[in-house]
Every structure is written in C-alpha cells, then in structure tokens.
C-alpha cells in the first residue's frame, strides 16, 4: 500500500503505532486485507501462480510494514559488500515516486520525478547497475540482458512481489516495530508479523531494541558527513553549522530518525516532517530566520536543482544534506558469507 495514508508520518503516529478510534474503525477492513493476502500466498504455495526464476541468485530486501525502515541504506551496503567479495551485483527497484513504468537503466543524474528518488539515490551510491520499472520481473530480465556480467540481483523493496523468484529474503524493521500489530489500513502491516523470512535486520540503536529476536541482526545508520547540494563532493564539518538558525526537512518513512541524527551531531534545528517520497516545491524550503536548510539524501536528489535556482530564479547555497552509511553487526556479514558459500559466480 503506497497511499498518502501509508506515507503520512502524522497518520502513522496517531493511528498505526497505537490503538485509536480510527484504527478500531478500520479493523474490519484490515481483516479483509489479511484474507486477500493469505489467499494470494496460498495460490503461490499451491503453484496455481508461479514465480519467475532468474538465472542468477536474487536477494530481496523489503519490510513487512508500510513506510520506510532503512531498506535503501541496506541495499547500498549489500551492493558494496558483495562487490568486495568478488561478486558483480545488479540492483532493481520499482522506481516509486517516478513516472516511468517501463524497465530502464537509472543513473545518478536522472530526474527523480521520472526514475524515482530511491532509484536515483541507489544509482549514485551503490556502484552497480541500477534498473527500475513497475514490473520487477521485466526489470530483472532487462538488467541481465544489458549486463550479462551481473551474477547476482538485489531487489529493493520487493518482499511482497511474489512473482519475482528469490533465493534470500531480508526484512528490515526499525525501532517502531509492528506498531499496533494490525494489517493495513488499521495498522502498518503489509503482511502478518509471523511471515517467515531468511533474516531480519533491525534498524535501531542498542537502547531502542536491547534484545534482538532470534535470526535478527542490528543495523545502525551512522552520519557520514554533511554536504552542500551544489558541492556534493565536499564534506562539511557539522561544527560549522552549530549556533546557526537551522531548519530541517524530511520526506521519509520515519522523519524523527533523521531529526535525531541531527541532534546527535549537536545541531539544533526547527523540524518539518513531510510524507514519504514528498515532491518538494522550491517555496517549501523557504523559512523565516533561517541560515541553512538540512535534509536527507533521498530529499536531496529531488532538491538538487533548487541549489542552482529556486522558484524565484536564485541559487540556494544554504541547502545541505546528511550522508548516511549503514553499519551492520559482524554476525550479519558472516550470515551473508555463509549464504554466498557454494553460490559461485556465473
């Protein structure tokens, strides 16, 4: 479910991560949704519907809940780690938020309104071929035709796309967990919380999730430097922004996580939360009593043009983004190594 409700941080906080009158009212609808999900899974188990098997191993990274949990940083980490281990991965994405539906290659200079913001960010950071499109099976086949050297595919946000065969499923959770435990639209769950996967990655600090459940590994998203949108190759020391009048915008699944990262850097900001994948207008980044505007990398790919010219035709050197790197527990790297063992490169 990718609707305005599914991506609204206010709606999620009020009705998905606690029980409310609205979630209670929507509960009968969530039971119908659960039934439809169960029926679809059953059709695949009975092989009435069959997945398309790829000629190379497929890793699917997704989540059981609607909204962002940190999948994109994990996909970037996987792509880099697999390359370090001698593999040649390719990345496929839905291109959500973009207008393109047909399979196509994505580059870091693409328009995110065409290719999708996460797909463009992956193309900038993953260092592997990235293709997007609404049909992941067609996208996977198109990527492999264009890049026969690829010996493994990583699918970003494809856990519920059963038509794409997969060899490894990784579900990403964050500190919010499964909220009120209800399925959409009464709660955040796309599938039941008991749905089995090969590995669970928990995007949370040690304090937020002290004890990890069996088969789960901790991931931390660590700040890796600020940069100006018109000078992306240069890192800016956060100390240079301390004491300034700062505003921060975030159009991601959990804006609070980004704002907490800025706080950890010693930056006092006035916060502005937007819906996930929000398409910014230039005037939405204009604030009174403001020396600089800070944003996530995913927001930055959509706002880079404003650094050159805004709605009034002026450049914006006051726009900054926080680069994030995923840090995984050593146990997950060992899990991945064990899974790769015996899967020789094609």
Backbone torsions as a table, in degrees:
resi	resn	phi	psi	omega
1	UNK	NA	118.8	178.5
2	UNK	-126.9	70.7	178.9
3	UNK	-110.9	177.5	178.0
4	UNK	-63.4	-32.1	176.8
5	UNK	-67.1	-41.5	-176.9
6	UNK	-66.2	-23.1	-174.5
7	UNK	-112.3	1.4	-179.1
8	UNK	-83.5	118.1	179.8
9	UNK	-64.3	-32.4	-179.6
10	UNK	-68.8	-44.6	178.8
11	UNK	-62.6	-44.0	-178.8
12	UNK	-61.0	-46.1	-177.4
13	UNK	-64.9	-36.1	-175.5
14	UNK	-80.6	-33.6	-168.5
15	UNK	-126.6	-19.2	-177.9
16	UNK	-98.2	-30.4	-175.3
17	UNK	-105.8	20.1	168.1
18	UNK	-163.5	165.8	176.2
19	UNK	-84.7	133.0	179.6
20	UNK	-138.7	173.5	177.5
21	UNK	-62.6	-36.0	179.9
22	UNK	-67.3	-45.9	-179.9
23	UNK	-64.6	-35.4	177.0
24	UNK	-66.2	-39.5	179.3
25	UNK	-65.7	-34.3	-178.2
26	UNK	-86.2	-5.8	-174.9
27	UNK	-58.6	-43.4	177.5
28	UNK	-58.3	-35.6	178.3
29	UNK	-67.7	-36.3	179.6
30	UNK	-66.1	-31.7	176.6
31	UNK	-65.9	-39.4	176.6
32	UNK	-65.1	-41.4	178.0
33	UNK	-62.0	-42.1	177.4
34	UNK	-59.9	-41.2	180.0
35	UNK	-63.4	-41.8	179.7
36	UNK	-65.6	-40.0	177.7
37	UNK	-63.4	-44.9	-179.7
38	UNK	-62.0	-42.4	-178.8
39	UNK	-64.2	-38.7	179.8
40	UNK	-66.8	-43.5	177.9
41	UNK	-62.0	-41.2	-179.1
42	UNK	-62.8	-38.6	179.2
43	UNK	-62.4	-34.7	176.9
44	UNK	-75.0	-37.3	179.0
45	UNK	-66.5	-35.2	178.4
46	UNK	-82.9	-1.9	178.6
47	UNK	63.5	24.0	168.6
48	UNK	-68.9	-41.4	170.2
49	UNK	-105.8	139.3	-176.2
50	UNK	-123.9	136.6	176.7
51	UNK	-74.3	155.8	174.7
52	UNK	-88.3	120.5	-177.3
53	UNK	-89.9	127.8	-179.7
54	UNK	-85.4	156.0	179.1
55	UNK	-75.8	-4.4	177.9
56	UNK	-129.2	159.2	177.1
57	UNK	-60.1	147.6	-178.8
58	UNK	-125.3	126.2	172.7
59	UNK	-105.6	124.7	177.9
60	UNK	-107.3	125.7	175.8
61	UNK	-110.3	124.6	-178.7
62	UNK	-155.2	-166.4	174.5
63	UNK	-145.5	160.5	-179.8
64	UNK	-87.4	-10.3	-178.4
65	UNK	-112.2	159.0	173.6
66	UNK	-78.8	149.2	-179.8
67	UNK	94.8	166.5	-175.7
68	UNK	-78.4	142.0	176.4
69	UNK	-129.0	-3.1	-178.6
70	UNK	113.3	25.4	-177.5
71	UNK	-66.3	-43.9	-174.6
72	UNK	-61.4	-46.3	175.4
73	UNK	-59.4	-34.8	178.4
74	UNK	-68.4	-40.2	178.2
75	UNK	-62.3	-41.0	177.4
76	UNK	-62.4	-44.0	178.7
77	UNK	-61.2	-44.4	179.7
78	UNK	-61.4	-46.6	-178.2
79	UNK	-59.9	-44.9	-179.8
80	UNK	-67.5	-43.6	-178.0
81	UNK	-64.9	-40.5	179.3
82	UNK	-66.0	-37.5	176.3
83	UNK	-64.1	-39.7	177.9
84	UNK	-62.9	-25.6	179.4
85	UNK	-94.1	14.3	173.5
86	UNK	87.8	5.9	178.2
87	UNK	-90.5	166.1	179.9
88	UNK	-125.3	79.2	-175.0
89	UNK	-79.0	156.6	167.7
90	UNK	-122.5	154.2	-177.5
91	UNK	-118.4	132.6	174.9
92	UNK	-117.7	144.6	-178.0
93	UNK	-143.2	161.9	-179.2
94	UNK	-78.5	-22.0	-175.5
95	UNK	72.5	29.0	-177.6
96	UNK	-58.7	138.3	-177.0
97	UNK	94.8	-12.3	177.6
98	UNK	-102.5	167.3	-177.9
99	UNK	-91.8	-17.9	-176.8
100	UNK	-72.7	134.7	178.1
101	UNK	-114.7	-29.8	-179.3
102	UNK	-76.8	149.4	178.2
103	UNK	-58.3	135.3	-179.7
104	UNK	-159.1	151.2	175.2
105	UNK	-70.5	148.5	179.7
106	UNK	-119.1	137.4	175.3
107	UNK	-120.9	164.9	-179.3
108	UNK	-68.4	-13.8	179.1
109	UNK	-99.2	3.6	179.5
110	UNK	-66.0	157.1	173.7
111	UNK	-75.8	117.9	-179.1
112	UNK	-63.3	-20.4	177.8
113	UNK	-75.3	-14.1	175.2
114	UNK	-99.9	-49.5	-173.5
115	UNK	-92.9	-15.9	-175.9
116	UNK	98.0	138.7	-174.3
117	UNK	-65.8	-43.9	-178.6
118	UNK	-67.7	-36.8	178.8
119	UNK	-63.9	-40.9	178.3
120	UNK	-66.2	-41.7	178.1
121	UNK	-62.5	-40.5	177.1
122	UNK	-62.0	-41.8	179.5
123	UNK	-64.3	-32.4	179.6
124	UNK	-74.2	-33.7	-167.0
125	UNK	-112.1	-26.1	-170.4
126	UNK	-76.3	-28.7	-179.0
127	UNK	72.5	23.0	-179.9
128	UNK	-135.3	164.5	172.4
129	UNK	-59.5	133.9	178.2
130	UNK	-125.2	127.2	177.0
131	UNK	-126.3	148.4	179.3
132	UNK	-135.0	164.1	179.5
133	UNK	164.0	162.6	-174.6
134	UNK	-73.8	-26.9	-179.8
135	UNK	-104.7	104.9	-173.4
136	UNK	-65.6	-29.6	177.7
137	UNK	-65.5	-46.7	177.8
138	UNK	-64.1	-38.4	179.0
139	UNK	-63.8	-44.0	-179.6
140	UNK	-61.7	-45.9	179.8
141	UNK	-64.5	-39.3	179.5
142	UNK	-65.8	-41.4	178.7
143	UNK	-62.7	-44.1	-177.7
144	UNK	-67.9	-32.1	175.7
145	UNK	-67.7	-40.7	-178.5
146	UNK	-76.5	-26.8	-177.2
147	UNK	-132.4	73.3	-179.2
148	UNK	-63.4	-13.8	177.7
149	UNK	-73.7	-17.7	-179.4
150	UNK	-67.6	128.1	-178.2
151	UNK	-113.6	11.4	179.8
152	UNK	-165.2	144.9	178.8
153	UNK	-118.4	141.1	172.0
154	UNK	-115.4	123.8	-179.9
155	UNK	-103.1	119.0	179.1
156	UNK	-85.1	120.0	177.3
157	UNK	59.9	61.6	179.3
158	UNK	-131.4	22.5	-174.9
159	UNK	-61.2	-36.7	-178.4
160	UNK	-92.9	2.6	-179.6
161	UNK	-90.7	73.0	-170.9
162	UNK	-63.6	-20.7	-177.5
163	UNK	-66.3	-21.1	175.9
164	UNK	-89.1	113.9	176.4
165	UNK	-61.4	148.0	-178.7
166	UNK	-143.3	153.0	179.9
167	UNK	-105.9	-21.5	-179.1
168	UNK	-146.6	129.6	178.4
169	UNK	-114.3	127.9	178.0
170	UNK	-123.1	121.4	177.7
171	UNK	-103.5	131.0	-179.0
172	UNK	-103.5	130.5	175.6
173	UNK	-121.4	160.8	173.1
174	UNK	-123.1	-172.1	-174.4
175	UNK	-63.0	-18.3	-179.6
176	UNK	-76.4	-15.3	179.6
177	UNK	63.6	-137.9	-176.9
178	UNK	-103.7	17.9	175.4
179	UNK	61.7	-132.3	-179.0
180	UNK	-81.1	2.2	175.9
181	UNK	81.3	4.3	-178.8
182	UNK	-94.7	154.7	174.9
183	UNK	-80.5	164.6	176.6
184	UNK	-56.8	144.6	-1.2
185	UNK	-93.2	2.8	-179.0
186	UNK	-75.2	-25.1	179.7
187	UNK	-142.2	-174.1	-174.1
188	UNK	-87.8	-6.0	-171.3
189	UNK	-75.5	128.2	171.4
190	UNK	-82.2	-32.0	178.3
191	UNK	-138.5	163.6	179.3
192	UNK	-58.7	147.3	-179.1
193	UNK	-63.2	-20.1	-180.0
194	UNK	-85.1	0.8	-178.8
195	UNK	-60.1	123.1	-175.9
196	UNK	-73.3	143.0	172.6
197	UNK	-137.2	169.5	-178.9
198	UNK	-79.1	-31.0	179.8
199	UNK	-154.2	146.7	174.9
200	UNK	-116.8	130.7	178.2
201	UNK	-113.2	122.1	-176.2
202	UNK	-101.4	112.1	179.3
203	UNK	-87.4	88.4	-177.4
204	UNK	-163.6	156.8	175.3
205	UNK	-73.5	164.2	179.0
206	UNK	-60.4	-33.3	-179.0
207	UNK	-71.3	-34.9	-177.5
208	UNK	-72.1	-37.3	179.3
209	UNK	-133.3	83.5	-174.1
210	UNK	-62.3	-44.6	-177.6
211	UNK	-112.0	124.1	179.2
212	UNK	-88.4	140.5	176.1
213	UNK	-69.2	162.8	178.4
214	UNK	-57.3	140.3	179.0
215	UNK	75.8	16.2	-178.9
216	UNK	-116.5	150.9	-179.3
217	UNK	-132.9	144.5	-177.5
218	UNK	-86.3	140.2	172.7
219	UNK	-125.3	136.3	175.3
220	UNK	-118.6	135.1	175.6
221	UNK	-97.7	110.0	-171.5
222	UNK	-107.6	135.7	176.7
223	UNK	-58.9	135.8	-179.3
224	UNK	-126.0	26.4	175.3
225	UNK	114.6	144.3	173.4
226	UNK	-92.9	152.2	174.5
227	UNK	-146.6	150.1	174.5
228	UNK	-77.1	141.9	-175.8
229	UNK	-64.2	-24.1	178.3
230	UNK	-95.6	3.7	177.2
231	UNK	-144.2	63.2	-170.9
232	UNK	-66.4	-21.6	-176.8
233	UNK	-79.7	-9.7	-176.7
234	UNK	-109.9	125.5	174.6
235	UNK	-80.8	143.1	179.2
236	UNK	-112.1	131.8	176.6
237	UNK	-69.3	127.9	-179.1
238	UNK	-58.2	-27.7	-179.4
239	UNK	-60.1	-27.1	-179.2
240	UNK	-69.0	-18.2	-178.8
241	UNK	-101.7	-9.1	-179.4
242	UNK	-66.7	138.0	-179.0
243	UNK	88.3	-7.7	178.1
244	UNK	-88.7	164.3	178.4
245	UNK	-84.0	104.2	-170.8
246	UNK	-113.2	139.9	170.6
247	UNK	-120.4	146.3	-179.9
248	UNK	-129.0	133.4	176.5
249	UNK	-116.3	149.2	179.1
250	UNK	-150.8	118.3	175.5
251	UNK	-112.1	61.4	-179.2
252	UNK	-126.6	175.9	-176.3
253	UNK	-62.6	-37.4	179.8
254	UNK	-129.7	83.7	-178.2
255	UNK	-57.2	-32.3	-178.7
256	UNK	-59.0	-30.7	179.4
257	UNK	-65.6	-40.3	178.6
258	UNK	-67.9	-44.2	-179.8
259	UNK	-62.8	-36.0	177.2
260	UNK	-65.6	-34.6	177.8
261	UNK	-64.1	-40.0	177.9
262	UNK	-66.5	-39.7	177.8
263	UNK	-62.0	-39.4	179.4
264	UNK	-65.2	-24.0	177.3
265	UNK	-85.1	1.0	-179.9
266	UNK	81.6	21.9	-178.6
267	UNK	-103.8	119.7	176.9
268	UNK	-89.5	119.1	-173.3
269	UNK	-129.4	153.4	166.7
270	UNK	-91.6	123.8	-169.5
271	UNK	-95.8	148.4	177.0
272	UNK	-139.6	107.0	-178.1
273	UNK	-94.0	134.2	177.2
274	UNK	-121.5	168.2	177.1
275	UNK	-66.1	153.0	177.1
276	UNK	-56.5	137.3	-179.5
277	UNK	66.3	24.3	-178.5
278	UNK	-57.7	135.2	178.2
279	UNK	-94.4	101.9	-172.6
280	UNK	-72.7	144.5	165.6
281	UNK	-101.4	152.2	-174.9
282	UNK	-58.7	-37.3	-176.7
283	UNK	-72.8	-11.0	176.1
284	UNK	-76.8	-9.3	179.2
285	UNK	-106.8	16.2	178.5
286	UNK	-105.9	118.8	-177.5
287	UNK	-131.0	148.0	175.1
288	UNK	-73.9	151.6	178.5
289	UNK	51.1	57.9	-174.6
290	UNK	-134.6	127.4	175.3
291	UNK	-98.4	-28.3	-178.7
292	UNK	-158.1	150.1	176.7
293	UNK	-115.4	126.9	-179.4
294	UNK	-108.1	147.4	-177.8
295	UNK	-152.1	172.1	177.1
296	UNK	-80.3	166.5	176.3
297	UNK	-63.1	-37.0	-179.4
298	UNK	-65.4	-37.2	174.8
299	UNK	-69.0	-35.8	-174.4
300	UNK	-63.1	-35.2	-178.4
301	UNK	-65.9	-24.2	178.7
302	UNK	-90.3	-19.4	-174.8
303	UNK	-107.0	0.3	-177.1
304	UNK	-57.8	-35.6	179.8
305	UNK	-63.9	-28.6	179.2
306	UNK	-69.2	-23.5	178.2
307	UNK	-68.9	-22.5	178.3
308	UNK	-92.4	-37.7	177.1
309	UNK	-161.1	135.9	178.3
310	UNK	-99.9	-167.7	-175.7
311	UNK	-65.1	-20.4	178.8
312	UNK	-97.3	2.1	177.4
313	UNK	90.4	10.4	-179.6
314	UNK	-105.4	151.1	176.1
315	UNK	-76.0	157.8	-177.0
316	UNK	-125.2	86.1	177.2
317	UNK	-76.4	0.7	-177.2
318	UNK	-96.4	12.3	-179.8
319	UNK	-99.0	126.6	-176.8
320	UNK	-129.4	152.2	175.4
321	UNK	-127.7	151.0	177.9
322	UNK	-102.8	116.4	176.9
323	UNK	-77.9	137.1	-176.8
324	UNK	-121.5	139.1	173.4
325	UNK	-121.4	138.4	176.4
326	UNK	-82.3	136.6	174.9
327	UNK	-121.3	120.1	-176.2
328	UNK	-105.9	146.5	174.2
329	UNK	-57.5	145.2	178.4
330	UNK	-55.1	-29.3	-179.8
331	UNK	-62.4	-32.0	179.8
332	UNK	-72.4	-40.0	176.7
333	UNK	-59.8	-38.7	178.2
334	UNK	-68.7	-38.7	176.0
335	UNK	-59.5	-44.6	179.6
336	UNK	-65.1	-40.9	179.0
337	UNK	-62.5	-41.8	178.5
338	UNK	-64.0	-38.6	179.3
339	UNK	-67.6	-38.2	-179.8
340	UNK	-70.5	-25.7	-177.7
341	UNK	-58.9	125.0	-179.9
342	UNK	92.7	-14.4	176.6
343	UNK	-97.7	82.0	-176.6
344	UNK	-69.6	151.1	177.6
345	UNK	-61.0	141.4	-179.6
346	UNK	-66.4	NA	NA
